Amino acid sequence: MTDTQKMVRLNLDLSPELNQILDGLGNKIGTSKGDVLRQAITLMQIMVITKE
C-alpha cells in the first residue's frame, strides 16, 4: 500500500447466524472474516457489472 492509499475501517453489526456463516467461510477457505467480506464485495461488483 502506498502513502496515498488509506484503509477505511468499517464497523458492522451482524446477527449471530451471519457471523457464524462468515466464520465458517473463512475457515473453509483459510482466510479472515475481513478477507471473506472483501472477496464477497468484489464478486457482487462483478455480478452487477455483468448484469449491466
Biopython code that builds the backbone (N, CA, C, O; Angstrom):
import numpy as np
from Bio.PDB.StructureBuilder import StructureBuilder

atoms = [
    (1, "MET", "N", (0.848, -1.185, 0.000)),
    (1, "MET", "CA", (0.000, 0.000, 0.000)),
    (1, "MET", "C", (0.887, 1.240, 0.000)),
    (1, "MET", "O", (1.863, 1.311, 0.747)),
    (2, "THR", "N", (0.550, 2.205, -0.830)),
    (2, "THR", "CA", (1.324, 3.432, -0.884)),
    (2, "THR", "C", (0.775, 4.430, 0.126)),
    (2, "THR", "O", (-0.272, 4.212, 0.735)),
    (3, "ASP", "N", (1.503, 5.529, 0.291)),
    (3, "ASP", "CA", (1.065, 6.563, 1.226)),
    (3, "ASP", "C", (-0.255, 7.191, 0.801)),
    (3, "ASP", "O", (-1.009, 7.683, 1.641)),
    (4, "THR", "N", (-0.541, 7.176, -0.508)),
    (4, "THR", "CA", (-1.779, 7.801, -0.979)),
    (4, "THR", "C", (-2.992, 6.904, -0.793)),
    (4, "THR", "O", (-4.127, 7.377, -0.854)),
    (5, "GLN", "N", (-2.765, 5.609, -0.565)),
    (5, "GLN", "CA", (-3.875, 4.686, -0.337)),
    (5, "GLN", "C", (-4.081, 4.535, 1.160)),
    (5, "GLN", "O", (-3.147, 4.198, 1.887)),
    (6, "LYS", "N", (-5.274, 4.776, 1.615)),
    (6, "LYS", "CA", (-5.592, 4.632, 3.037)),
    (6, "LYS", "C", (-6.721, 3.646, 3.198)),
    (6, "LYS", "O", (-7.660, 3.611, 2.402)),
    (7, "MET", "N", (-6.618, 2.850, 4.234)),
    (7, "MET", "CA", (-7.668, 1.893, 4.540)),
    (7, "MET", "C", (-8.787, 2.608, 5.285)),
    (7, "MET", "O", (-8.544, 3.566, 6.018)),
    (8, "VAL", "N", (-9.986, 2.144, 5.096)),
    (8, "VAL", "CA", (-11.153, 2.669, 5.798)),
    (8, "VAL", "C", (-11.650, 1.567, 6.718)),
    (8, "VAL", "O", (-11.855, 0.432, 6.286)),
    (9, "ARG", "N", (-11.841, 1.903, 7.984)),
    (9, "ARG", "CA", (-12.341, 0.928, 8.948)),
    (9, "ARG", "C", (-13.865, 0.953, 8.917)),
    (9, "ARG", "O", (-14.484, 2.017, 8.890)),
    (10, "LEU", "N", (-14.445, -0.220, 8.920)),
    (10, "LEU", "CA", (-15.892, -0.351, 8.857)),
    (10, "LEU", "C", (-16.358, -1.165, 10.056)),
    (10, "LEU", "O", (-15.847, -2.256, 10.310)),
    (11, "ASN", "N", (-17.318, -0.637, 10.782)),
    (11, "ASN", "CA", (-17.945, -1.390, 11.872)),
    (11, "ASN", "C", (-19.263, -1.940, 11.358)),
    (11, "ASN", "O", (-20.049, -1.221, 10.741)),
    (12, "LEU", "N", (-19.497, -3.217, 11.615)),
    (12, "LEU", "CA", (-20.650, -3.885, 11.038)),
    (12, "LEU", "C", (-21.333, -4.735, 12.098)),
    (12, "LEU", "O", (-20.688, -5.544, 12.765)),
    (13, "ASP", "N", (-22.628, -4.551, 12.250)),
    (13, "ASP", "CA", (-23.411, -5.386, 13.164)),
    (13, "ASP", "C", (-23.977, -6.555, 12.382)),
    (13, "ASP", "O", (-24.633, -6.371, 11.357)),
    (14, "LEU", "N", (-23.718, -7.762, 12.877)),
    (14, "LEU", "CA", (-24.223, -8.982, 12.244)),
    (14, "LEU", "C", (-25.014, -9.790, 13.246)),
    (14, "LEU", "O", (-24.757, -9.745, 14.449)),
    (15, "SER", "N", (-25.972, -10.524, 12.738)),
    (15, "SER", "CA", (-26.675, -11.479, 13.590)),
    (15, "SER", "C", (-25.695, -12.607, 13.925)),
    (15, "SER", "O", (-24.728, -12.823, 13.195)),
    (16, "PRO", "N", (-25.938, -13.324, 15.023)),
    (16, "PRO", "CA", (-25.071, -14.462, 15.345)),
    (16, "PRO", "C", (-25.006, -15.485, 14.200)),
    (16, "PRO", "O", (-23.967, -16.107, 13.980)),
    (17, "GLU", "N", (-26.109, -15.655, 13.483)),
    (17, "GLU", "CA", (-26.131, -16.604, 12.372)),
    (17, "GLU", "C", (-25.210, -16.161, 11.236)),
    (17, "GLU", "O", (-24.448, -16.966, 10.700)),
    (18, "LEU", "N", (-25.283, -14.891, 10.875)),
    (18, "LEU", "CA", (-24.411, -14.393, 9.813)),
    (18, "LEU", "C", (-22.945, -14.424, 10.233)),
    (18, "LEU", "O", (-22.069, -14.711, 9.417)),
    (19, "ASN", "N", (-22.680, -14.132, 11.486)),
    (19, "ASN", "CA", (-21.303, -14.203, 11.985)),
    (19, "ASN", "C", (-20.780, -15.634, 11.909)),
    (19, "ASN", "O", (-19.620, -15.857, 11.564)),
    (20, "GLN", "N", (-21.627, -16.593, 12.227)),
    (20, "GLN", "CA", (-21.235, -17.999, 12.156)),
    (20, "GLN", "C", (-20.954, -18.407, 10.700)),
    (20, "GLN", "O", (-19.999, -19.136, 10.433)),
    (21, "ILE", "N", (-21.776, -17.942, 9.778)),
    (21, "ILE", "CA", (-21.555, -18.219, 8.361)),
    (21, "ILE", "C", (-20.223, -17.620, 7.914)),
    (21, "ILE", "O", (-19.448, -18.265, 7.207)),
    (22, "LEU", "N", (-19.969, -16.390, 8.329)),
    (22, "LEU", "CA", (-18.723, -15.711, 7.979)),
    (22, "LEU", "C", (-17.520, -16.457, 8.542)),
    (22, "LEU", "O", (-16.515, -16.629, 7.852)),
    (23, "ASP", "N", (-17.618, -16.895, 9.777)),
    (23, "ASP", "CA", (-16.548, -17.698, 10.387)),
    (23, "ASP", "C", (-16.327, -18.985, 9.604)),
    (23, "ASP", "O", (-15.189, -19.358, 9.320)),
    (24, "GLY", "N", (-17.415, -19.659, 9.256)),
    (24, "GLY", "CA", (-17.315, -20.921, 8.528)),
    (24, "GLY", "C", (-16.667, -20.748, 7.165)),
    (24, "GLY", "O", (-15.825, -21.550, 6.762)),
    (25, "LEU", "N", (-17.062, -19.701, 6.461)),
    (25, "LEU", "CA", (-16.464, -19.444, 5.155)),
    (25, "LEU", "C", (-14.976, -19.145, 5.281)),
    (25, "LEU", "O", (-14.167, -19.636, 4.494)),
    (26, "GLY", "N", (-14.624, -18.347, 6.261)),
    (26, "GLY", "CA", (-13.212, -18.038, 6.479)),
    (26, "GLY", "C", (-12.401, -19.285, 6.778)),
    (26, "GLY", "O", (-11.291, -19.448, 6.272)),
    (27, "ASN", "N", (-12.958, -20.166, 7.605)),
    (27, "ASN", "CA", (-12.268, -21.413, 7.929)),
    (27, "ASN", "C", (-12.122, -22.315, 6.703)),
    (27, "ASN", "O", (-11.077, -22.935, 6.505)),
    (28, "LYS", "N", (-13.161, -22.386, 5.889)),
    (28, "LYS", "CA", (-13.131, -23.251, 4.708)),
    (28, "LYS", "C", (-12.105, -22.811, 3.681)),
    (28, "LYS", "O", (-11.459, -23.645, 3.047)),
    (29, "ILE", "N", (-11.951, -21.494, 3.514)),
    (29, "ILE", "CA", (-11.001, -21.020, 2.504)),
    (29, "ILE", "C", (-9.691, -20.537, 3.126)),
    (29, "ILE", "O", (-8.808, -20.046, 2.422)),
    (30, "GLY", "N", (-9.571, -20.678, 4.436)),
    (30, "GLY", "CA", (-8.314, -20.358, 5.110)),
    (30, "GLY", "C", (-7.958, -18.885, 5.132)),
    (30, "GLY", "O", (-6.809, -18.507, 4.904)),
    (31, "THR", "N", (-8.954, -18.060, 5.408)),
    (31, "THR", "CA", (-8.705, -16.625, 5.439)),
    (31, "THR", "C", (-9.527, -15.975, 6.552)),
    (31, "THR", "O", (-10.286, -16.649, 7.249)),
    (32, "SER", "N", (-9.372, -14.687, 6.709)),
    (32, "SER", "CA", (-10.078, -13.963, 7.764)),
    (32, "SER", "C", (-11.487, -13.581, 7.326)),
    (32, "SER", "O", (-11.831, -13.633, 6.145)),
    (33, "LYS", "N", (-12.289, -13.195, 8.313)),
    (33, "LYS", "CA", (-13.640, -12.728, 8.003)),
    (33, "LYS", "C", (-13.577, -11.471, 7.134)),
    (33, "LYS", "O", (-14.397, -11.296, 6.232)),
    (34, "GLY", "N", (-12.620, -10.612, 7.402)),
    (34, "GLY", "CA", (-12.459, -9.404, 6.589)),
    (34, "GLY", "C", (-12.166, -9.729, 5.137)),
    (34, "GLY", "O", (-12.711, -9.103, 4.229)),
    (35, "ASP", "N", (-11.296, -10.718, 4.921)),
    (35, "ASP", "CA", (-10.993, -11.130, 3.555)),
    (35, "ASP", "C", (-12.215, -11.744, 2.881)),
    (35, "ASP", "O", (-12.447, -11.518, 1.693)),
    (36, "VAL", "N", (-12.991, -12.513, 3.627)),
    (36, "VAL", "CA", (-14.225, -13.079, 3.064)),
    (36, "VAL", "C", (-15.138, -11.952, 2.603)),
    (36, "VAL", "O", (-15.685, -12.010, 1.502)),
    (37, "LEU", "N", (-15.307, -10.938, 3.425)),
    (37, "LEU", "CA", (-16.174, -9.811, 3.060)),
    (37, "LEU", "C", (-15.630, -9.049, 1.860)),
    (37, "LEU", "O", (-16.398, -8.659, 0.980)),
    (38, "ARG", "N", (-14.309, -8.829, 1.808)),
    (38, "ARG", "CA", (-13.720, -8.138, 0.662)),
    (38, "ARG", "C", (-13.938, -8.930, -0.625)),
    (38, "ARG", "O", (-14.262, -8.353, -1.663)),
    (39, "GLN", "N", (-13.762, -10.244, -0.560)),
    (39, "GLN", "CA", (-13.981, -11.081, -1.740)),
    (39, "GLN", "C", (-15.454, -11.081, -2.144)),
    (39, "GLN", "O", (-15.775, -11.072, -3.332)),
    (40, "ALA", "N", (-16.337, -11.092, -1.163)),
    (40, "ALA", "CA", (-17.773, -11.073, -1.456)),
    (40, "ALA", "C", (-18.167, -9.766, -2.144)),
    (40, "ALA", "O", (-18.986, -9.767, -3.063)),
    (41, "ILE", "N", (-17.594, -8.669, -1.703)),
    (41, "ILE", "CA", (-17.887, -7.372, -2.332)),
    (41, "ILE", "C", (-17.397, -7.367, -3.773)),
    (41, "ILE", "O", (-18.089, -6.875, -4.664)),
    (42, "THR", "N", (-16.211, -7.911, -4.006)),
    (42, "THR", "CA", (-15.677, -7.988, -5.362)),
    (42, "THR", "C", (-16.565, -8.840, -6.253)),
    (42, "THR", "O", (-16.836, -8.471, -7.396)),
    (43, "LEU", "N", (-17.022, -9.986, -5.738)),
    (43, "LEU", "CA", (-17.913, -10.845, -6.517)),
    (43, "LEU", "C", (-19.240, -10.156, -6.814)),
    (43, "LEU", "O", (-19.777, -10.293, -7.913)),
    (44, "MET", "N", (-19.769, -9.422, -5.851)),
    (44, "MET", "CA", (-21.017, -8.689, -6.059)),
    (44, "MET", "C", (-20.832, -7.612, -7.118)),
    (44, "MET", "O", (-21.712, -7.393, -7.950)),
    (45, "GLN", "N", (-19.684, -6.939, -7.085)),
    (45, "GLN", "CA", (-19.394, -5.916, -8.083)),
    (45, "GLN", "C", (-19.336, -6.532, -9.479)),
    (45, "GLN", "O", (-19.878, -5.963, -10.427)),
    (46, "ILE", "N", (-18.688, -7.681, -9.614)),
    (46, "ILE", "CA", (-18.616, -8.365, -10.906)),
    (46, "ILE", "C", (-20.015, -8.731, -11.389)),
    (46, "ILE", "O", (-20.328, -8.563, -12.568)),
    (47, "MET", "N", (-20.854, -9.228, -10.490)),
    (47, "MET", "CA", (-22.207, -9.617, -10.854)),
    (47, "MET", "C", (-23.018, -8.416, -11.356)),
    (47, "MET", "O", (-23.719, -8.511, -12.363)),
    (48, "VAL", "N", (-22.914, -7.294, -10.648)),
    (48, "VAL", "CA", (-23.666, -6.098, -11.033)),
    (48, "VAL", "C", (-23.178, -5.573, -12.388)),
    (48, "VAL", "O", (-23.983, -5.195, -13.240)),
    (49, "ILE", "N", (-21.865, -5.553, -12.576)),
    (49, "ILE", "CA", (-21.316, -5.078, -13.853)),
    (49, "ILE", "C", (-21.770, -5.984, -14.994)),
    (49, "ILE", "O", (-22.116, -5.506, -16.074)),
    (50, "THR", "N", (-21.768, -7.287, -14.748)),
    (50, "THR", "CA", (-22.190, -8.245, -15.779)),
    (50, "THR", "C", (-23.661, -8.041, -16.139)),
    (50, "THR", "O", (-24.029, -8.122, -17.311)),
    (51, "LYS", "N", (-24.496, -7.780, -15.147)),
    (51, "LYS", "CA", (-25.925, -7.570, -15.407)),
    (51, "LYS", "C", (-26.178, -6.282, -16.181)),
    (51, "LYS", "O", (-27.142, -6.185, -16.941)),
    (52, "GLU", "N", (-25.314, -5.300, -15.988)),
    (52, "GLU", "CA", (-25.483, -4.018, -16.697)),
    (52, "GLU", "C", (-25.199, -4.219, -18.168)),
    (52, "GLU", "O", (-25.283, -3.270, -18.948)),
]
sb = StructureBuilder()
sb.init_structure("model")
sb.init_model(0)
sb.init_chain("A")
sb.init_seg("    ")
for serial, (resi, resn, name, xyz) in enumerate(atoms, 1):
    if name == "N":
        sb.init_residue(resn, " ", resi, " ")
    sb.init_atom(name, np.array(xyz, "f"), 0.0, 1.0, " ", f" {name:<3s}", serial, name[0])
structure = sb.get_structure()
